[in-house]
């Protein structure tokens, strides 16, 4: 049910603004759901209109209207897409984190083959090979955000690719990618969110520009979409390893 600002004003001036009504909903802790307990039929419509008027008055009193100083909409009147850059992932459990890190260790022990991650909801998502088999041994290049004892094939570009591959439903905000990136066992402790956001942003841009990009960005909803989730190992046609290694070494 939608009511214009003019209608709200007219009702308020007509005295339709009353004291807050009794609680119209109950919250069930067991099912974590709300149940309507107000009147039914025509009386319910009248009650909802009263609630809407009260909400509008409270919003205006707290925020100074529905239009911001820059001319944009505020609150419930704002476009949904303006909220899409925020974190949308629910926190994972300790068991889910441990399972992912076991998969991650196996993935980087065989960098020359494609890998399939198992996501939190049980679905699967494929990622491309990283490099030659020889890159699984030896000493890793130093990086201020990565553990020095990691496998040499572990780079920030690869970790961000894996984080994008693990987005639920194959899409999410940059904040979602950052949250999944922070679950990697190869990041050093104490990394702050600003550092994570900066490297994730740069890596996503690089992945988006690859010859066979694994991600694309939808500007309307401000989400990154992972494109390789359903691929088979034989479907991956990666860049020549020498070129890919050169790109990865930049991160």
C-alpha positions as CSV (number, residue, x, y, z in Angstrom):
1,X,0.0,0.0,0.0
2,X,1.5,3.3,-1.1
3,X,0.5,6.8,0.0
4,X,1.9,10.0,-1.3
5,X,3.4,12.8,0.8
6,X,0.4,15.0,0.0
7,X,-2.1,12.3,1.2
8,X,-0.1,11.9,4.4
9,X,-0.2,15.7,5.0
10,X,-3.9,15.9,4.3
11,X,-4.6,13.1,6.8
12,X,-2.4,14.6,9.4
13,X,-4.1,18.0,9.1
14,X,-7.5,16.3,9.2
15,X,-6.6,14.8,12.6
16,X,-6.0,11.3,11.4
17,X,-2.8,11.2,13.3
18,X,-3.5,9.5,16.6
19,X,-1.6,7.9,19.4
20,X,0.2,4.7,18.5
21,X,-2.2,1.8,18.3
22,X,-1.8,-1.4,20.3
23,X,0.7,-3.9,19.0
24,X,-0.5,-5.1,15.6
25,X,1.9,-8.0,15.3
26,X,3.4,-10.7,17.5
27,X,6.9,-12.1,17.1
28,X,7.3,-15.9,17.4
29,X,10.8,-16.6,18.8
30,X,10.6,-20.3,17.9
31,X,9.9,-19.7,14.2
32,X,11.5,-16.2,14.0
33,X,8.5,-14.9,12.2
34,X,5.8,-12.2,12.7
35,X,2.1,-12.8,12.9
36,X,-0.6,-10.2,12.4
37,X,-2.8,-9.7,15.4
38,X,-4.7,-6.6,14.5
39,X,-8.3,-6.4,13.1
40,X,-9.3,-8.0,9.8
41,X,-11.2,-6.9,6.8
42,X,-12.0,-3.2,6.3
43,X,-10.9,-2.5,9.9
44,X,-7.4,-3.9,9.0
45,X,-7.0,-1.5,6.1
46,X,-7.9,1.5,8.4
47,X,-5.4,0.2,11.0
48,X,-2.7,-0.1,8.4
49,X,-3.3,3.4,7.1
50,X,-3.0,4.7,10.7
51,X,0.3,2.9,11.1
52,X,1.6,4.2,7.8
53,X,0.8,7.8,8.8
54,X,2.5,7.3,12.1
55,X,5.6,5.9,10.5
56,X,5.7,8.8,8.0
57,X,5.5,11.4,10.7
58,X,8.2,9.7,12.8
59,X,10.5,9.4,9.7
60,X,10.1,13.0,8.8
61,X,10.7,14.2,12.4
62,X,13.9,12.2,12.6
63,X,15.3,12.7,9.0
64,X,13.8,16.0,7.9
65,X,11.8,14.6,5.0
66,X,12.0,12.0,2.3
67,X,14.5,13.9,0.1
68,X,18.1,14.4,1.0
69,X,20.1,17.6,0.6
70,X,21.5,16.3,-2.6
71,X,18.1,15.7,-4.1
72,X,18.1,11.9,-3.6
73,X,15.6,9.8,-1.8
74,X,16.0,8.7,1.8
75,X,15.1,5.6,3.8
76,X,12.3,3.3,2.4
77,X,11.9,5.7,-0.6
78,X,15.6,5.2,-1.7
79,X,16.3,2.9,-4.6
80,X,17.1,-0.7,-3.6
81,X,20.3,-0.7,-5.7
82,X,21.8,1.9,-3.4
83,X,22.1,-0.7,-0.7
84,X,23.6,-3.5,-2.7
85,X,27.3,-2.6,-2.1
86,X,26.8,-3.5,1.6
87,X,27.6,-6.9,3.1
88,X,24.8,-9.3,2.5
89,X,26.5,-12.6,3.6
90,X,25.3,-14.2,6.9
91,X,28.3,-15.3,9.1
92,X,29.5,-18.8,8.5
93,X,30.0,-21.4,11.2
94,X,33.4,-22.6,12.6
95,X,32.7,-26.0,10.9
96,X,32.1,-24.3,7.5
97,X,35.3,-22.3,7.8
98,X,37.3,-25.4,8.7
99,X,35.8,-27.3,5.7
100,X,36.6,-24.5,3.3
101,X,40.2,-24.2,4.6
102,X,40.7,-28.0,4.0
103,X,39.5,-27.6,0.5
104,X,41.6,-24.5,0.0
105,X,44.8,-26.4,1.1
106,X,44.0,-29.2,-1.4
107,X,43.3,-26.6,-4.2
108,X,46.8,-25.0,-3.8
109,X,48.5,-28.4,-3.5
110,X,47.5,-29.1,-7.1
111,X,47.6,-25.6,-8.9
112,X,47.8,-27.1,-12.3
113,X,44.2,-28.5,-12.3
114,X,40.8,-26.9,-12.0
115,X,39.1,-27.1,-8.6
116,X,35.5,-27.4,-7.5
117,X,34.6,-25.7,-4.2
118,X,31.7,-26.8,-2.1
119,X,29.7,-23.8,-0.9
120,X,27.9,-23.3,2.4
121,X,24.6,-24.4,0.9
122,X,26.1,-27.6,-0.6
123,X,26.2,-26.3,-4.1
124,X,29.5,-26.4,-6.1
125,X,31.5,-23.9,-8.0
126,X,34.5,-24.4,-10.3
127,X,37.7,-22.3,-10.5
128,X,40.4,-22.4,-13.1
129,X,43.9,-23.8,-12.7
130,X,46.4,-21.4,-11.2
131,X,49.8,-22.4,-12.6
132,X,52.2,-25.2,-13.3
133,X,52.6,-28.2,-10.9
134,X,56.0,-27.0,-10.0
135,X,54.4,-23.9,-8.5
136,X,53.1,-26.0,-5.6
137,X,56.6,-26.4,-4.2
138,X,59.4,-24.0,-3.4
139,X,59.4,-20.6,-1.7
140,X,56.6,-18.1,-2.1
141,X,57.2,-14.5,-3.1
142,X,57.0,-12.1,-0.2
143,X,53.8,-10.1,0.2
144,X,52.8,-7.9,3.2
145,X,49.3,-9.4,3.4
146,X,50.2,-13.1,2.8
147,X,51.8,-15.7,5.1
148,X,55.4,-16.4,4.0
149,X,55.0,-20.1,4.6
150,X,52.2,-20.4,2.0
151,X,52.5,-22.5,-1.2
152,X,54.1,-20.4,-4.0
153,X,50.9,-20.6,-6.1
154,X,49.0,-18.6,-3.5
155,X,48.6,-15.0,-4.8
156,X,46.0,-12.4,-3.9
157,X,44.7,-12.6,-7.4
158,X,44.0,-16.3,-7.0
159,X,42.5,-15.8,-3.5
160,X,40.1,-13.2,-4.8
161,X,39.2,-15.4,-7.7
162,X,38.4,-18.2,-5.2
163,X,36.4,-15.8,-3.0
164,X,34.3,-14.7,-6.0
165,X,33.7,-18.4,-6.9
166,X,32.3,-19.0,-3.4
167,X,29.7,-16.2,-3.6
168,X,26.3,-17.7,-2.8
169,X,24.2,-18.0,-6.0
170,X,27.2,-16.8,-7.9
171,X,26.8,-13.1,-7.1
172,X,27.4,-10.6,-4.4
173,X,28.8,-7.2,-3.4
174,X,32.5,-6.3,-3.1
175,X,32.0,-6.4,0.6
176,X,30.8,-10.0,0.2
177,X,33.9,-10.9,-1.7
178,X,36.1,-9.3,1.0
179,X,34.3,-11.3,3.7
180,X,35.0,-14.5,1.9
181,X,38.6,-13.5,1.1
182,X,39.2,-13.0,4.9
183,X,38.4,-16.6,5.4
184,X,41.6,-17.7,3.7
185,X,44.2,-19.4,5.9
186,X,46.9,-17.7,3.8
187,X,46.2,-14.1,4.9
188,X,48.3,-12.8,7.8
189,X,46.5,-11.9,11.0
190,X,45.5,-8.4,11.8
191,X,44.7,-7.3,8.3
192,X,42.3,-4.4,8.4
193,X,39.1,-4.0,6.3
194,X,40.5,-1.1,4.3
195,X,43.5,-3.2,3.1
196,X,41.3,-6.1,2.2
197,X,38.9,-3.8,0.3
198,X,41.7,-2.2,-1.7
199,X,43.3,-5.4,-2.8
200,X,39.9,-7.0,-3.6
201,X,38.9,-4.1,-5.7
202,X,42.1,-4.2,-7.7
203,X,42.0,-7.9,-8.2
204,X,38.3,-7.9,-9.3
205,X,39.1,-5.3,-11.9
206,X,42.0,-7.5,-13.2
207,X,39.9,-10.6,-13.3
208,X,37.2,-8.7,-15.1
209,X,39.7,-7.7,-17.8
210,X,41.2,-11.1,-18.4
211,X,41.0,-12.8,-21.8
212,X,38.6,-15.3,-20.3
213,X,37.0,-13.3,-17.4
214,X,35.6,-15.2,-14.5
215,X,33.6,-12.2,-13.2
216,X,31.5,-9.4,-14.5
217,X,30.1,-6.3,-12.8
218,X,26.5,-5.3,-12.9
219,X,26.5,-1.6,-12.2
220,X,22.7,-1.3,-11.8
221,X,22.7,-3.6,-8.7
222,X,26.3,-3.0,-7.8
223,X,27.1,-6.7,-7.6
224,X,29.9,-8.9,-9.0
225,X,28.7,-12.0,-10.8
226,X,30.9,-15.1,-11.1
227,X,30.8,-16.7,-14.5
228,X,32.6,-20.0,-14.3
229,X,30.7,-21.8,-11.6
230,X,29.3,-24.5,-13.8
231,X,32.3,-25.2,-16.0
232,X,33.9,-28.6,-16.3
233,X,37.7,-28.9,-16.1
234,X,37.9,-29.3,-19.9
235,X,36.0,-26.0,-20.4
236,X,38.8,-23.8,-19.0
237,X,40.8,-22.1,-21.7
238,X,43.1,-20.1,-19.5
239,X,45.7,-17.5,-20.6
240,X,49.2,-18.9,-21.3
241,X,50.8,-19.7,-17.9
242,X,53.6,-17.3,-18.5
243,X,51.2,-14.4,-19.1
244,X,49.0,-15.4,-16.2
245,X,52.0,-15.6,-13.8
246,X,53.0,-12.1,-14.9
247,X,49.6,-10.7,-14.1
248,X,49.4,-12.6,-10.8
249,X,52.8,-11.3,-9.7
250,X,51.5,-7.8,-9.9
251,X,49.4,-8.4,-6.8
